[in-house]
Amino acid sequence: MLSCALLSLGLATARLPSNALAAHRRGPLRPPCTMQMPNFGNLGSKLMEQMGLGEGSGLTKEESEAMEARLKTGEMSFDDFLKQVKVMQKAGNVQAMLKNGPFGSGPEAAAQLKEGERKLSRYASYVEVMESEDRNNPSLLIEEAKLVRGGAPPNRLKKLAEAAGTSIDEVGQFVTEFALLRKAAVAFANGEDPNKVRAMMEEEQQASRPPMNRQMRRQMAKKKKKASSSSGGFGRR
């Protein structure tokens, strides 16, 4: 399910490096993590079924076909994402679906699954409070997120953050991850090599990160050491 891909991106901290966002950040910067992407392989014509949005999802045939067309052309909308989340939540098996993704098993994976489920709900709530213009045209927020990195004012992001009761940094992270997910959806739907897609996505995510300070580097080193000594955990198969 493509929402699982977003969770994989989301658990990696893609931050928007800008003074404008730094002023609204709550708490210290978290060190970036290596992005993990699930292996969708060649979804082909079974894209919607793989996403859990085929028969029994509550979508009409026309709605399903229209959504599939948007995913394949890189035009996935915020409403498409919201529908994915609602289908997962309605089915009551969010964690079961996520276990089939990149999270693995064990205590550490269980904690990540819970965090991923919370993140899905939080991101869905951002979409629900978006102004109609932004919700209907994702490029408005996506382009602003890019411009903010160069010092532009986060006008739309600020409105969304205020409506959602969170920070500009948090909604900016969601928008950035959503833009990356759009690209991943196109690549996976067209049967591109998942490893190449992962490499491309990781490179783009690296470009969106601010440079790590000494404290962040120490935290990152500790995290890598802990991961290497564990037999389970995020991204392990």
BALOBA-1460 file (C-alpha; in Angstrom, 3 decimals):
// residues 237
<rec num="1" residu="m" x="0.000" y="0.000" z="0.000"/>
<rec num="2" residu="l" x="1.353" y="3.396" z="-0.927"/>
<rec num="3" residu="s" x="0.523" y="4.751" z="2.501"/>
<rec num="4" residu="c" x="3.104" y="2.289" z="3.834"/>
<rec num="5" residu="a" x="5.650" y="3.967" z="1.595"/>
<rec num="6" residu="l" x="4.783" y="7.287" z="3.160"/>
<rec num="7" residu="l" x="5.303" y="5.808" z="6.590"/>
<rec num="8" residu="s" x="8.704" y="4.561" z="5.504"/>
<rec num="9" residu="l" x="9.562" y="8.059" z="4.400"/>
<rec num="10" residu="g" x="7.956" y="9.599" z="7.442"/>
<rec num="11" residu="l" x="9.934" y="7.599" z="9.972"/>
<rec num="12" residu="a" x="12.981" y="9.038" z="8.271"/>
<rec num="13" residu="t" x="13.096" y="12.667" z="9.359"/>
<rec num="14" residu="a" x="12.886" y="14.714" z="6.172"/>
<rec num="15" residu="r" x="13.220" y="18.284" z="7.441"/>
<rec num="16" residu="l" x="12.967" y="21.508" z="5.513"/>
<rec num="17" residu="p" x="16.220" y="23.427" z="6.072"/>
<rec num="18" residu="s" x="15.296" y="27.082" z="6.374"/>
<rec num="19" residu="n" x="15.447" y="29.892" z="8.885"/>
<rec num="20" residu="a" x="11.734" y="30.481" z="8.391"/>
<rec num="21" residu="l" x="10.881" y="26.985" z="9.579"/>
<rec num="22" residu="a" x="13.539" y="26.892" z="12.272"/>
<rec num="23" residu="a" x="11.780" y="29.743" z="14.035"/>
<rec num="24" residu="h" x="8.665" y="27.593" z="14.378"/>
<rec num="25" residu="r" x="10.374" y="24.309" z="15.249"/>
<rec num="26" residu="r" x="9.410" y="22.778" z="18.580"/>
<rec num="27" residu="g" x="12.246" y="21.014" z="20.359"/>
<rec num="28" residu="p" x="15.695" y="20.025" z="19.074"/>
<rec num="29" residu="l" x="16.372" y="18.797" z="15.582"/>
<rec num="30" residu="r" x="16.204" y="15.040" z="15.307"/>
<rec num="31" residu="p" x="19.043" y="13.353" z="13.431"/>
<rec num="32" residu="p" x="18.090" y="12.140" z="9.949"/>
<rec num="33" residu="c" x="17.559" y="8.429" z="9.400"/>
<rec num="34" residu="t" x="18.169" y="6.314" z="6.345"/>
<rec num="35" residu="m" x="14.995" y="6.196" z="4.312"/>
<rec num="36" residu="q" x="13.490" y="2.737" z="3.895"/>
<rec num="37" residu="m" x="11.141" y="1.954" z="1.035"/>
<rec num="38" residu="p" x="9.003" y="-1.176" z="0.695"/>
<rec num="39" residu="n" x="9.474" y="-3.383" z="-2.333"/>
<rec num="40" residu="f" x="6.389" y="-2.878" z="-4.460"/>
<rec num="41" residu="g" x="7.953" y="-4.465" z="-7.540"/>
<rec num="42" residu="n" x="5.935" y="-4.197" z="-10.731"/>
<rec num="43" residu="l" x="2.406" y="-3.320" z="-9.675"/>
<rec num="44" residu="g" x="1.177" y="-2.931" z="-13.231"/>
<rec num="45" residu="s" x="-2.580" y="-3.153" z="-13.687"/>
<rec num="46" residu="k" x="-3.025" y="-4.482" z="-10.126"/>
<rec num="47" residu="l" x="-1.966" y="-1.187" z="-8.597"/>
<rec num="48" residu="m" x="-5.261" y="-0.443" z="-6.880"/>
<rec num="49" residu="e" x="-5.625" y="-3.985" z="-5.536"/>
<rec num="50" residu="q" x="-2.112" y="-3.794" z="-4.089"/>
<rec num="51" residu="m" x="-3.088" y="-0.549" z="-2.399"/>
<rec num="52" residu="g" x="-6.205" y="-2.101" z="-0.895"/>
<rec num="53" residu="l" x="-8.409" y="0.158" z="-2.995"/>
<rec num="54" residu="g" x="-9.972" y="-2.435" z="-5.268"/>
<rec num="55" residu="e" x="-13.281" y="-4.202" z="-4.715"/>
<rec num="56" residu="g" x="-14.659" y="-3.834" z="-1.221"/>
<rec num="57" residu="s" x="-12.843" y="-0.577" z="-0.529"/>
<rec num="58" residu="g" x="-15.957" y="1.553" z="-0.875"/>
<rec num="59" residu="l" x="-14.707" y="3.254" z="-4.043"/>
<rec num="60" residu="t" x="-16.701" y="3.014" z="-7.232"/>
<rec num="61" residu="k" x="-15.047" y="1.584" z="-10.330"/>
<rec num="62" residu="e" x="-14.846" y="5.089" z="-11.799"/>
<rec num="63" residu="e" x="-13.248" y="6.512" z="-8.641"/>
<rec num="64" residu="s" x="-10.732" y="3.686" z="-8.507"/>
<rec num="65" residu="e" x="-9.756" y="4.082" z="-12.172"/>
<rec num="66" residu="a" x="-9.426" y="7.856" z="-11.827"/>
<rec num="67" residu="m" x="-7.197" y="7.505" z="-8.767"/>
<rec num="68" residu="e" x="-5.016" y="4.914" z="-10.489"/>
<rec num="69" residu="a" x="-4.557" y="7.253" z="-13.450"/>
<rec num="70" residu="r" x="-3.452" y="10.077" z="-11.134"/>
<rec num="71" residu="l" x="-0.992" y="7.838" z="-9.312"/>
<rec num="72" residu="k" x="0.599" y="6.655" z="-12.552"/>
<rec num="73" residu="t" x="1.039" y="10.207" z="-13.851"/>
<rec num="74" residu="g" x="2.404" y="11.699" z="-10.629"/>
<rec num="75" residu="e" x="-0.759" y="13.649" z="-9.873"/>
<rec num="76" residu="m" x="-1.799" y="11.893" z="-6.681"/>
<rec num="77" residu="s" x="-3.943" y="14.300" z="-4.688"/>
<rec num="78" residu="f" x="-4.181" y="14.899" z="-0.965"/>
<rec num="79" residu="d" x="-7.669" y="13.401" z="-1.157"/>
<rec num="80" residu="d" x="-6.204" y="10.247" z="-2.708"/>
<rec num="81" residu="f" x="-3.882" y="9.927" z="0.272"/>
<rec num="82" residu="l" x="-6.731" y="10.606" z="2.693"/>
<rec num="83" residu="k" x="-8.853" y="7.893" z="1.064"/>
<rec num="84" residu="q" x="-6.008" y="5.403" z="1.446"/>
<rec num="85" residu="v" x="-5.754" y="6.184" z="5.149"/>
<rec num="86" residu="k" x="-9.525" y="5.962" z="5.662"/>
<rec num="87" residu="v" x="-9.681" y="2.577" z="3.930"/>
<rec num="88" residu="m" x="-6.896" y="1.261" z="6.160"/>
<rec num="89" residu="q" x="-8.506" y="2.622" z="9.313"/>
<rec num="90" residu="k" x="-11.969" y="1.382" z="8.358"/>
<rec num="91" residu="a" x="-10.600" y="-2.097" z="7.773"/>
<rec num="92" residu="g" x="-9.177" y="-2.019" z="11.285"/>
<rec num="93" residu="n" x="-5.981" y="-3.710" z="10.202"/>
<rec num="94" residu="v" x="-3.503" y="-0.872" z="9.758"/>
<rec num="95" residu="q" x="-0.725" y="-2.637" z="11.633"/>
<rec num="96" residu="a" x="-1.343" y="-5.910" z="9.793"/>
<rec num="97" residu="m" x="-0.917" y="-4.087" z="6.481"/>
<rec num="98" residu="l" x="2.210" y="-2.299" z="7.656"/>
<rec num="99" residu="k" x="3.818" y="-5.551" z="8.789"/>
<rec num="100" residu="n" x="3.797" y="-6.609" z="5.151"/>
<rec num="101" residu="g" x="5.909" y="-3.541" z="4.376"/>
<rec num="102" residu="p" x="9.451" y="-2.757" z="5.516"/>
<rec num="103" residu="f" x="9.011" y="-2.841" z="9.277"/>
<rec num="104" residu="g" x="9.928" y="-6.422" z="10.120"/>
<rec num="105" residu="s" x="9.111" y="-7.856" z="13.541"/>
<rec num="106" residu="g" x="10.193" y="-7.693" z="17.160"/>
<rec num="107" residu="p" x="9.750" y="-5.113" z="19.957"/>
<rec num="108" residu="e" x="11.492" y="-2.322" z="18.064"/>
<rec num="109" residu="a" x="9.394" y="-2.967" z="14.965"/>
<rec num="110" residu="a" x="6.209" y="-3.021" z="17.072"/>
<rec num="111" residu="a" x="7.028" y="0.425" z="18.432"/>
<rec num="112" residu="q" x="7.684" y="1.689" z="14.921"/>
<rec num="113" residu="l" x="4.381" y="0.249" z="13.723"/>
<rec num="114" residu="k" x="2.535" y="2.144" z="16.429"/>
<rec num="115" residu="e" x="4.409" y="5.332" z="15.596"/>
<rec num="116" residu="g" x="3.645" y="4.786" z="11.923"/>
<rec num="117" residu="e" x="-0.047" y="4.354" z="12.649"/>
<rec num="118" residu="r" x="-0.083" y="7.552" z="14.698"/>
<rec num="119" residu="k" x="1.731" y="9.380" z="11.917"/>
<rec num="120" residu="l" x="-0.836" y="8.232" z="9.358"/>
<rec num="121" residu="s" x="-3.635" y="9.614" z="11.507"/>
<rec num="122" residu="r" x="-1.769" y="12.863" z="12.094"/>
<rec num="123" residu="y" x="-1.039" y="13.382" z="8.410"/>
<rec num="124" residu="a" x="-4.653" y="12.607" z="7.528"/>
<rec num="125" residu="s" x="-5.749" y="15.295" z="9.985"/>
<rec num="126" residu="y" x="-3.562" y="17.827" z="8.160"/>
<rec num="127" residu="v" x="-5.374" y="17.078" z="4.911"/>
<rec num="128" residu="e" x="-8.771" y="17.403" z="6.592"/>
<rec num="129" residu="v" x="-8.099" y="20.983" z="7.736"/>
<rec num="130" residu="m" x="-6.474" y="22.215" z="4.516"/>
<rec num="131" residu="e" x="-8.000" y="25.157" z="2.716"/>
<rec num="132" residu="s" x="-9.870" y="23.936" z="-0.362"/>
<rec num="133" residu="e" x="-7.486" y="25.669" z="-2.775"/>
<rec num="134" residu="d" x="-4.447" y="23.924" z="-1.290"/>
<rec num="135" residu="r" x="-6.243" y="20.600" z="-0.963"/>
<rec num="136" residu="n" x="-7.369" y="20.621" z="-4.585"/>
<rec num="137" residu="n" x="-3.983" y="21.726" z="-5.928"/>
<rec num="138" residu="p" x="-1.094" y="20.012" z="-4.070"/>
<rec num="139" residu="s" x="1.488" y="21.836" z="-6.183"/>
<rec num="140" residu="l" x="0.746" y="25.057" z="-4.266"/>
<rec num="141" residu="l" x="2.072" y="23.650" z="-0.992"/>
<rec num="142" residu="i" x="4.757" y="21.545" z="-2.666"/>
<rec num="143" residu="e" x="6.206" y="24.517" z="-4.531"/>
<rec num="144" residu="e" x="6.073" y="26.722" z="-1.445"/>
<rec num="145" residu="a" x="7.940" y="24.070" z="0.551"/>
<rec num="146" residu="k" x="10.698" y="24.196" z="-2.069"/>
<rec num="147" residu="l" x="10.835" y="27.995" z="-2.035"/>
<rec num="148" residu="v" x="10.942" y="28.101" z="1.760"/>
<rec num="149" residu="r" x="14.295" y="26.327" z="1.635"/>
<rec num="150" residu="g" x="15.633" y="29.422" z="-0.098"/>
<rec num="151" residu="g" x="14.218" y="31.771" z="2.514"/>
<rec num="152" residu="a" x="10.738" y="32.490" z="1.129"/>
<rec num="153" residu="p" x="7.957" y="33.062" z="3.692"/>
<rec num="154" residu="p" x="5.890" y="29.934" z="4.486"/>
<rec num="155" residu="n" x="2.509" y="31.618" z="4.087"/>
<rec num="156" residu="r" x="0.435" y="28.587" z="3.089"/>
<rec num="157" residu="l" x="2.344" y="26.251" z="5.378"/>
<rec num="158" residu="k" x="1.789" y="28.646" z="8.273"/>
<rec num="159" residu="k" x="-1.981" y="28.700" z="7.680"/>
<rec num="160" residu="l" x="-2.064" y="24.912" z="7.531"/>
<rec num="161" residu="a" x="0.021" y="24.593" z="10.692"/>
<rec num="162" residu="e" x="-2.282" y="26.956" z="12.565"/>
<rec num="163" residu="a" x="-5.383" y="25.091" z="11.374"/>
<rec num="164" residu="a" x="-3.846" y="21.750" z="12.364"/>
<rec num="165" residu="g" x="-2.570" y="23.005" z="15.711"/>
<rec num="166" residu="t" x="1.003" y="22.001" z="14.973"/>
<rec num="167" residu="s" x="4.269" y="23.545" z="13.785"/>
<rec num="168" residu="i" x="5.181" y="24.746" z="10.312"/>
<rec num="169" residu="d" x="8.043" y="22.270" z="10.426"/>
<rec num="170" residu="e" x="5.657" y="19.341" z="10.894"/>
<rec num="171" residu="v" x="3.326" y="20.229" z="8.030"/>
<rec num="172" residu="g" x="6.345" y="21.086" z="5.903"/>
<rec num="173" residu="q" x="7.716" y="17.611" z="6.557"/>
<rec num="174" residu="f" x="4.420" y="16.065" z="5.464"/>
<rec num="175" residu="v" x="4.308" y="18.089" z="2.243"/>
<rec num="176" residu="t" x="7.906" y="17.166" z="1.422"/>
<rec num="177" residu="e" x="7.248" y="13.476" z="2.040"/>
<rec num="178" residu="f" x="4.034" y="13.647" z="0.025"/>
<rec num="179" residu="a" x="5.936" y="15.068" z="-2.952"/>
<rec num="180" residu="l" x="8.489" y="12.249" z="-2.711"/>
<rec num="181" residu="l" x="5.698" y="9.698" z="-2.475"/>
<rec num="182" residu="r" x="4.167" y="10.993" z="-5.691"/>
<rec num="183" residu="k" x="7.408" y="10.259" z="-7.515"/>
<rec num="184" residu="a" x="7.701" y="6.831" z="-5.936"/>
<rec num="185" residu="a" x="4.148" y="5.941" z="-6.967"/>
<rec num="186" residu="v" x="4.923" y="6.697" z="-10.613"/>
<rec num="187" residu="a" x="8.146" y="4.709" z="-10.556"/>
<rec num="188" residu="f" x="6.661" y="1.681" z="-8.844"/>
<rec num="189" residu="a" x="3.545" y="1.701" z="-11.028"/>
<rec num="190" residu="n" x="5.737" y="1.700" z="-14.131"/>
<rec num="191" residu="g" x="7.706" y="-1.289" z="-12.876"/>
<rec num="192" residu="e" x="11.009" y="0.470" z="-12.248"/>
<rec num="193" residu="d" x="13.661" y="-1.317" z="-10.213"/>
<rec num="194" residu="p" x="12.723" y="-0.726" z="-6.544"/>
<rec num="195" residu="n" x="16.411" y="-0.461" z="-5.596"/>
<rec num="196" residu="k" x="16.910" y="2.359" z="-8.084"/>
<rec num="197" residu="v" x="13.784" y="4.073" z="-6.802"/>
<rec num="198" residu="r" x="15.052" y="3.813" z="-3.236"/>
<rec num="199" residu="a" x="18.389" y="5.306" z="-4.252"/>
<rec num="200" residu="m" x="16.701" y="8.184" z="-6.062"/>
<rec num="201" residu="m" x="14.374" y="8.899" z="-3.140"/>
<rec num="202" residu="e" x="17.179" y="8.743" z="-0.599"/>
<rec num="203" residu="e" x="19.272" y="11.143" z="-2.668"/>
<rec num="204" residu="e" x="16.406" y="13.631" z="-2.857"/>
<rec num="205" residu="q" x="15.721" y="13.315" z="0.838"/>
<rec num="206" residu="q" x="19.386" y="13.910" z="1.638"/>
<rec num="207" residu="a" x="19.241" y="17.105" z="-0.418"/>
<rec num="208" residu="s" x="16.322" y="18.371" z="1.695"/>
<rec num="209" residu="r" x="18.139" y="17.957" z="5.000"/>
<rec num="210" residu="p" x="20.027" y="20.630" z="6.912"/>
<rec num="211" residu="p" x="23.654" y="19.823" z="7.782"/>
<rec num="212" residu="m" x="24.019" y="17.833" z="10.995"/>
<rec num="213" residu="n" x="25.612" y="19.515" z="13.983"/>
<rec num="214" residu="r" x="27.903" y="17.678" z="16.406"/>
<rec num="215" residu="q" x="25.072" y="16.528" z="18.687"/>
<rec num="216" residu="m" x="23.068" y="15.164" z="15.778"/>
<rec num="217" residu="r" x="26.116" y="13.288" z="14.452"/>
<rec num="218" residu="r" x="26.630" y="11.659" z="17.857"/>
<rec num="219" residu="q" x="22.968" y="10.656" z="18.007"/>
<rec num="220" residu="m" x="23.168" y="9.239" z="14.495"/>
<rec num="221" residu="a" x="26.289" y="7.224" z="15.371"/>
<rec num="222" residu="k" x="24.578" y="5.759" z="18.447"/>
<rec num="223" residu="k" x="21.540" y="4.854" z="16.381"/>
<rec num="224" residu="k" x="23.652" y="3.064" z="13.769"/>
<rec num="225" residu="k" x="25.523" y="1.158" z="16.480"/>
<rec num="226" residu="k" x="22.268" y="0.064" z="18.096"/>
<rec num="227" residu="a" x="20.807" y="-1.002" z="14.747"/>
<rec num="228" residu="s" x="23.865" y="-3.088" z="13.875"/>
<rec num="229" residu="s" x="23.642" y="-4.996" z="17.169"/>
<rec num="230" residu="s" x="19.932" y="-5.780" z="16.768"/>
<rec num="231" residu="s" x="18.574" y="-8.743" z="14.854"/>
<rec num="232" residu="g" x="15.244" y="-7.087" z="14.115"/>
<rec num="233" residu="g" x="13.996" y="-3.571" z="13.556"/>
<rec num="234" residu="f" x="13.027" y="-1.140" z="10.906"/>
<rec num="235" residu="g" x="13.831" y="-2.115" z="7.372"/>
<rec num="236" residu="r" x="15.171" y="-5.557" z="8.323"/>
<rec num="237" residu="r" x="13.827" y="-8.604" z="6.557"/>
